[in-house]
């Protein structure tokens, strides 16, 4: 709608610029335009110093020699007492700098030019050189199209006036606040419905409205309209606290159902489970799979906040960049085991594990994740360097926590990965697997029997992390 109207789009061109008017007064930080001043006004250049005479140069050299001798003498005197304290202070400074970076990380921000926003015009064919009619901030015509009541924080009686004054913050136009209040207004049911449907989609794999980004005529109608309205009302009544609605959903009988199919008649009537007579079998997201592998071996770093992390990638993966060897940082070893939500997302370079398990494509918006079953997923979990490292760490945890008795190791491994004890049959199959692996390694590795047992246990751990029960929620 920026350039012209579309017959299939209910948003006319004028509506686009009415919405744009809400942000017309915004000035971003750190742009090339903001750097124009110092680019066009460089620092003053000092007048070159006059050349020194021969006598001045000799005197200067003599004095510099004396100064350097005094420096050496002072360093020698201080070295004996201060080296330890200086090293200790350096460690404290480094720790404080790390803490400061985690607390005060960089964030994108904007500011406003003042209380009077520039005029907004419809741009004919989207050209900034051809201005059409002037427009004022307003909401979408299809949703009512009313003009907002913009209350300026600079006006007497405005609740933000005193607090802004105390903080030294300049008054704003109030336009963005008016838009935010309209979006979250209790008389506007669309926002709370869309948000509640998104939460339901996250927990069940499909929303009450199965087209989460399209609540219009082209989208699908809700399977349970009364339930969606109740969830939306509950969200508003809970002051928009998402945790409250999460708790309501996960403690419900509907969520706590099993995905096992034991009702033939229900399958005949509703094979797609649209009416939620059972839980949906869902695979973990890519991030949750990686985090689960780190968690079961005890290496998951639960630190909250801070800068993005860069998992270690193979040379083959890094070589696929447009500029191989650049554009991918190197995080400390401890940070590489942080939760996957902190992984740096680069549009042209994805982490193989995340990409294989359907992490959204950063090149385009995605209303819902796909769930595919493809060969690279098995190859990643079985043969990747990441899986090898995590299974070796898990084997080390088993030996450390329960000792070298195979039965105890198997029971503990099942509890860690699957949340239950093995059945008698599973126990016997697992023991036989470990024995076969030890015998096979004994003739190939040339290592000691204990080393062969460690490798066999690591392979068993990798096997458990490849089970459907580990990757799927039933």
C-alpha positions in Angstrom: 0.0 0.0 0.0 3.0 2.3 0.2 3.0 2.9 -3.6 -0.5 2.1 -4.6 -3.6 0.2 -3.5 -4.1 -3.5 -4.1 -7.5 -5.0 -4.9 -6.9 -7.9 -2.6 -5.7 -5.8 0.3 -8.2 -4.1 2.7 -5.6 -1.5 3.6 -5.7 1.5 1.2 -2.7 3.7 0.5 -4.0 6.5 2.7 -4.2 4.2 5.7 -0.5 3.3 5.2 0.5 6.9 5.6 -1.9 7.5 8.5 -0.1 4.7 10.4 3.2 6.1 9.3 2.2 9.4 10.9 2.4 7.8 14.3 6.2 7.4 13.8 6.8 10.6 11.8 8.4 12.2 14.9 10.9 9.4 15.5 14.6 10.0 15.1 16.8 6.9 15.2 20.2 7.0 16.9 23.5 6.0 15.3 22.6 6.6 11.6 24.8 8.0 8.9 22.7 11.1 9.0 23.5 11.7 12.7 27.2 11.4 11.9 27.0 14.1 9.3 28.1 16.9 11.7 31.5 15.4 12.7 32.1 14.1 9.1 31.8 17.6 7.7 33.5 19.3 10.7 36.6 17.3 11.5 38.8 18.1 14.4 41.0 21.1 14.1 44.5 20.4 12.9 47.2 22.0 15.1 49.8 24.3 13.4 53.0 22.3 12.8 55.6 23.0 15.4 58.7 25.0 14.5 61.9 23.0 14.0 64.1 22.7 17.0 67.7 24.0 17.0 70.7 21.7 17.5 71.1 22.9 21.1 67.5 22.3 21.9 67.6 18.8 20.5 70.7 17.9 22.6 69.1 19.3 25.7 65.9 17.4 25.0 67.8 14.1 24.5 69.7 14.6 27.8 66.5 15.3 29.8 64.7 12.3 28.2 67.6 10.1 29.3 67.3 11.4 32.9 63.6 10.9 32.9 63.9 7.3 31.7 66.5 6.5 34.4 64.1 7.9 37.0 61.3 5.8 35.6 63.3 2.6 35.8 64.3 3.4 39.4 60.7 4.0 40.4 59.5 0.8 38.7 62.1 -1.2 40.5 61.1 0.2 43.8 57.4 -0.5 43.2 57.7 -3.9 41.6 58.4 -5.8 44.7 55.3 -4.6 46.5 52.8 -3.8 43.8 52.9 -6.7 41.3 50.6 -8.9 43.3 48.2 -6.1 44.1 48.2 -4.9 40.5 47.4 -8.4 39.2 44.6 -8.7 41.8 43.1 -5.3 40.7 43.4 -6.3 37.0 41.3 -9.4 37.8 38.7 -7.4 39.6 38.5 -4.9 36.8 38.1 -7.7 34.2 35.3 -9.2 36.3 33.5 -5.9 36.7 33.8 -5.1 33.0 32.2 -8.5 32.2 29.4 -7.9 34.7 28.9 -4.4 33.3 28.7 -5.7 29.7 26.0 -8.3 30.8 23.9 -5.7 32.6 24.3 -2.7 30.3 24.3 -4.3 26.8 23.7 -2.2 23.7 20.1 -1.8 22.7 18.4 -0.2 19.6 16.6 2.9 20.6 14.9 6.0 19.1 14.1 9.5 20.3 11.5 12.1 19.4 12.1 15.6 17.9 9.6 17.3 20.3 5.9 17.8 20.8 5.3 19.0 17.2 5.7 16.2 14.7 6.5 17.0 11.0 3.7 16.8 8.5 2.9 13.5 6.8 1.8 13.4 3.2 0.6 10.6 0.9 3.5 10.0 -1.5 2.2 9.6 -5.0 3.5 6.2 -6.3 5.6 6.0 -3.2 8.0 8.7 -4.5 9.3 11.1 -1.8 9.5 13.8 -4.5 5.8 13.8 -5.3 3.8 14.7 -2.2 0.0 14.3 -2.2 -2.6 15.1 0.4 -1.6 15.7 4.1 -2.9 13.0 6.5 -3.2 12.8 10.3 -2.5 9.8 12.5 -5.5 7.4 12.4 -6.2 3.8 12.7 -7.0 1.4 9.9 -10.3 2.1 8.2 -11.2 -1.6 8.1 -10.9 -1.6 12.0 -12.9 1.6 12.5 -10.6 4.3 11.2 -11.1 6.6 14.1 -8.7 9.4 15.0 -6.6 8.9 18.1 -6.9 11.1 21.2 -3.3 12.2 21.5 -2.5 13.5 24.9 0.9 15.3 25.0 3.1 14.5 28.0 3.9 18.2 28.1 0.3 19.1 28.9 -0.7 20.1 32.4 -2.2 17.2 34.3 -0.7 14.4 32.1 0.5 11.5 34.4 3.9 11.4 32.7 4.6 15.1 33.0 6.3 15.2 36.4 8.3 12.0 36.0 9.6 13.0 32.6 10.6 16.4 34.1 12.5 14.8 36.9 14.3 12.5 34.6 15.3 15.4 32.3 13.4 13.8 29.4 12.0 16.2 26.8 8.3 16.0 26.1 7.1 13.9 23.1 4.3 14.2 20.6 2.3 11.4 22.4 1.6 9.7 19.1 3.2 6.3 19.7 1.6 6.2 23.2 -1.8 6.8 21.6 -1.2 3.9 19.1 0.0 1.6 21.9 -3.1 2.4 24.0 -5.4 1.7 21.0 -3.7 -1.6 20.3 -4.1 -2.8 23.9 -7.5 -1.2 24.5 -10.0 -3.6 26.1 -12.6 -2.6 23.5 -10.2 -3.8 20.8 -10.6 -7.6 20.9 -8.2 -8.4 18.0 -4.9 -7.9 19.9 -5.8 -10.2 22.8 -7.3 -12.8 20.5 -4.2 -12.9 18.3 -1.8 -13.1 21.3 -3.9 -15.8 23.1 -4.0 -17.8 19.9 -0.2 -17.6 19.6 0.2 -19.0 23.1 -2.2 -21.8 22.3 -0.3 -22.5 19.0 3.0 -22.7 21.0 1.6 -25.3 23.4 -0.5 -27.4 21.0 1.4 -27.1 17.7 -1.6 -25.5 16.1 -3.7 -22.5 17.2 -7.5 -22.3 17.8 -7.2 -20.3 14.6 -4.9 -22.4 12.5 -3.8 -19.4 10.5 -2.1 -17.4 13.3 -1.2 -14.4 11.1 -4.5 -14.2 9.3 -7.7 -13.6 11.3 -9.5 -12.2 8.3 -11.6 -13.6 5.5 -8.7 -15.5 4.0 -7.9 -17.2 7.3 -9.6 -20.2 8.8 -12.4 -19.8 11.4 -11.6 -20.7 15.0 -12.3 -24.3 16.1 -13.4 -23.2 19.5 -14.5 -19.5 19.3 -15.9 -19.4 22.8 -12.6 -20.7 24.2 -10.6 -18.1 22.2 -12.8 -15.3 23.6 -12.4 -16.6 27.1 -8.6 -16.8 26.8 -8.5 -13.3 25.3 -10.6 -11.9 28.2 -8.4 -13.8 30.7 -5.3 -12.2 29.2 -6.8 -8.7 29.6 -8.1 -9.4 33.1 -4.6 -10.6 34.1 -3.1 -7.2 33.0 -1.6 -8.8 29.9 0.7 -11.0 32.0 1.6 -13.9 29.7 2.8 -16.2 32.6 -0.7 -16.2 34.0 -2.2 -17.5 30.7 0.7 -20.0 30.2 -0.2 -21.4 33.6 -3.9 -21.6 32.8 -3.1 -23.6 29.6 -0.6 -26.0 30.9 -2.6 -26.9 34.0 -5.7 -27.6 32.0 -7.1 -31.1 31.3 -6.9 -30.5 27.6 -3.1 -29.9 27.7 -2.4 -32.8 30.1 -4.0 -35.4 27.7 -1.8 -38.1 26.1 -1.3 -38.1 22.4 -1.9 -41.9 22.3 -4.8 -42.8 20.0 -7.2 -45.2 21.8 -10.6 -44.1 20.4 -11.4 -45.5 17.0 -14.6 -43.6 16.7 -12.9 -40.3 17.5 -10.3 -41.0 14.8 -13.1 -41.5 12.3 -15.0 -38.3 13.3 -11.9 -36.0 13.7 -8.7 -37.6 12.3 -6.9 -34.2 12.4 -7.7 -33.7 16.1 -9.1 -30.3 15.5 -11.6 -30.8 18.4 -8.7 -31.6 20.8 -9.9 -35.0 22.0 -6.3 -35.9 22.6 -2.9 -34.1 22.8 -1.0 -33.5 19.6 2.3 -35.4 19.2 4.9 -32.6 18.9 8.6 -32.5 18.2 10.8 -30.2 20.2 11.9 -27.0 18.5 15.5 -26.9 17.3 16.5 -24.7 20.3 14.9 -27.1 22.8 16.7 -30.1 21.3 20.1 -28.5 21.6 19.3 -27.3 25.2 18.1 -30.8 26.1 21.3 -32.4 24.9 23.3 -29.9 27.0 21.0 -30.3 30.0 21.3 -34.1 30.3 25.1 -34.0 30.5 25.0 -31.2 33.0 26.8 -28.5 30.9 23.8 -26.2 30.2 24.8 -22.7 31.2 21.6 -21.0 32.6 23.1 -17.5 32.8 20.4 -14.9 31.9 21.0 -12.0 29.5 24.2 -10.7 28.0 25.5 -10.6 24.5 24.8 -13.2 21.8 26.9 -16.4 21.6 28.7 -18.1 18.7 28.7 -21.9 18.8 31.8 -23.5 17.4 31.3 -24.4 13.7 33.3 -26.7 11.5 35.6 -25.3 8.8 33.3 -26.7 6.2 30.4 -24.7 7.5 32.4 -21.5 7.9 33.7 -21.8 4.3 30.1 -21.3 3.0 30.2 -17.6 3.9 30.6 -15.0 1.3 33.8 -14.0 3.1 35.1 -17.2 4.7 36.7 -16.8 8.1 34.9 -13.5 8.9 31.5 -12.6 10.3 31.4 -15.3 13.0 32.7 -14.6 16.4 34.4 -16.8 18.9 32.7 -17.2 22.3 34.4 -18.4 25.5 34.0 -22.1 26.1 31.6 -21.6 29.0 29.4 -19.4 26.9 29.1 -21.9 24.1 26.9 -24.0 26.4 24.4 -21.3 27.0 20.7 -21.6 26.0 20.0 -21.6 22.3 17.9 -18.4 22.5 21.2 -16.5 22.8 22.8 -17.9 19.6 23.6 -15.2 17.2 21.4 -15.3 14.1 23.2 -14.6 10.9 21.1 -14.4 7.8 23.7 -16.0 5.5 25.1 -18.6 8.0 23.0 -20.9 10.1 24.0 -23.5 12.7 23.5 -26.9 11.1 21.6 -28.4 14.0 19.2 -25.5 14.2 18.7 -25.4 10.4 18.0 -29.1 10.1 15.3 -29.0 12.8 13.4 -26.2 11.1 14.6 -23.0 12.8 12.7 -20.2 11.0 14.4 -18.7 8.0 15.7 -15.2 8.9 15.2 -14.1 5.3 11.4 -13.9 5.6 8.6 -13.6 8.2 7.2 -17.0 9.3 3.8 -17.3 11.1 4.5 -20.8 12.3 7.4 -23.2 12.3 7.3 -26.2 9.9 7.9 -29.7 11.4 9.7 -31.8 8.9 11.3 -35.3 9.1 14.3 -35.5 6.8 17.5 -37.5 6.6 19.9 -34.7 7.7 18.2 -34.7 11.1 19.4 -38.2 11.8 22.8 -37.5 10.4 23.2 -34.5 12.7 22.1 -36.3 15.9 24.2 -39.4 15.1 27.3 -38.2 13.4 27.9 -34.5 14.1 30.8 -33.2 16.2 28.3 -31.5 18.5 26.5 -34.8 19.3 29.9 -36.6 19.8 31.0 -34.0 22.4 27.6 -34.0 24.2 27.4 -37.8 24.4 31.0 -38.0 25.7 30.1 -35.4 28.4 27.0 -37.3 29.4 29.0 -40.5 29.8 31.4 -38.7 32.0 28.5 -37.5 34.1 27.1 -41.0 34.5 30.5 -42.3 35.7 30.9 -39.4 38.1 27.4 -39.6 39.6 26.7 -43.4 39.8 30.0 -45.1 39.3 31.1 -47.8 36.8 28.3 -50.3 37.4 26.5 -50.7 34.0 23.0 -51.3 35.4 23.2 -48.1 37.5 24.5 -46.2 34.5 21.6 -47.4 32.3 19.0 -46.5 34.9 20.4 -43.0 35.5 20.8 -42.4 31.7 17.1 -43.3 31.2 16.0 -40.9 34.0 18.1 -38.1 32.6 17.0 -38.4 29.0 13.5 -39.8 29.1 12.4 -39.0 32.6 11.6 -42.6 33.6 13.3 -45.9 34.6 13.9 -48.4 31.9 11.7 -51.5 31.6 13.2 -54.9 32.3 13.4 -55.5 28.5 15.1 -52.2 27.9 17.6 -52.9 30.7 18.6 -56.2 29.1 18.8 -54.7 25.6 21.0 -51.8 26.9 23.3 -54.2 28.7 23.7 -56.3 25.6 24.4 -53.2 23.6 27.2 -52.0 25.9 28.8 -55.5 25.9 28.7 -55.7 22.1 30.3 -52.2 21.9 33.1 -53.1 24.3 33.9 -56.3 22.5 34.0 -54.5 19.1 36.2 -51.7 20.5 38.5 -54.2 22.2 39.8 -55.5 18.9 39.9 -52.1 17.1 41.0 -49.3 19.4 44.0 -50.8 21.0 43.1 -48.9 24.2 42.7 -50.2 27.7 39.5 -52.0 28.7 38.4 -49.0 30.8 38.9 -46.7 27.8 36.8 -49.0 25.7 34.0 -49.0 28.3 34.0 -45.2 28.3 33.6 -45.0 24.5 30.9 -47.7 24.6 29.0 -45.7 27.3 29.2 -42.5 25.2 27.7 -44.4 22.2 24.9 -45.6 24.4 24.2 -42.0 25.5 24.2 -40.9 21.9 21.7 -43.7 21.2 19.3 -42.4 23.9 19.5 -38.8 22.5 18.4 -40.2 19.1 15.2 -41.8 20.4 11.8 -40.4 19.4 10.9 -40.3 23.0 13.8 -37.8 23.6 12.9 -35.6 20.7 9.1 -35.7 20.8 6.5 -34.7 23.4 3.7 -37.1 23.6 
